[in-house]
Structure formats: structure tokens, C-alpha cells
Amino acid sequence: VRPKFAPSSPQVIQLIQAMEDQNYSIRELAGMCGFSDPKHFRESYINQAIAEKAIERLYPDQPNHPKQKYHLTDGAKEWKDSIV
């Protein structure tokens, strides 16, 4: 049975594959994906992954929270486990 979640872009796939089951800051994620500019990374990867429900914010009602972190959704974890 195929998972219900299916990423639609290489950027979201790269992000999911780089993440483990923990919370990451945007700087940590950017570094893991080879970016030095968190702003460009947010626009190209984070926003798209949130829109696709691949990742979630630790503080969903406060996108600019100073301690904001991101983690994989259950659907993204299932998808990642299914491709290994």
C-alpha cells in the first residue's frame, strides 16, 4: 500500500530525506541542504514543504517565533520510511 503523502518537488524530497525524527531550526535545515542563506532557503524549501504538509512548525500560530523549529509530519515520515 502506497502512503497517502507524496511530495511534489525535488526540494521537498531533499528536505524530507535530510530530516530525522526531531526538531530543527531553519539554520540547521539550511546547512543540511547546503544553503548558507536561510531567507532563500525558507522561500524555496520551507514554505513549499509546509504548504504540502511535509513539515510542521513547532509554534504553528507564531511563524516568526524566535525559537521556531520544524519537524516532519506523520505523512512525510511514512513516505520516507516507504522509500528506504
C-alpha positions, 0 to 999 in steps of 0.5 A, spaced: 500 500 500 502 506 497 502 512 503 497 517 502 503 523 502 507 524 496 511 530 495 511 534 489 518 537 488 525 535 488 526 540 494 521 537 498 524 530 497 531 533 499 528 536 505 524 530 507 530 525 506 535 530 510 530 530 516 530 525 522 525 524 527 526 531 531 526 538 531 530 543 527 531 550 526 531 553 519 539 554 520 540 547 521 535 545 515 539 550 511 546 547 512 543 540 511 541 542 504 547 546 503 544 553 503 548 558 507 542 563 506 536 561 510 531 567 507 532 563 500 532 557 503 525 558 507 522 561 500 524 555 496 524 549 501 520 551 507 514 554 505 513 549 499 514 543 504 509 546 509 504 548 504 504 540 502 504 538 509 511 535 509 513 539 515 510 542 521 512 548 525 513 547 532 509 554 534 504 553 528 500 560 530 507 564 531 511 563 524 516 568 526 517 565 533 524 566 535 525 559 537 521 556 531 523 549 529 520 544 524 519 537 524 516 532 519 509 530 519 506 523 520 505 523 512 512 525 510 515 520 515 511 514 512 513 516 505 520 516 507 520 510 511 516 507 504 522 509 500 528 506 504 
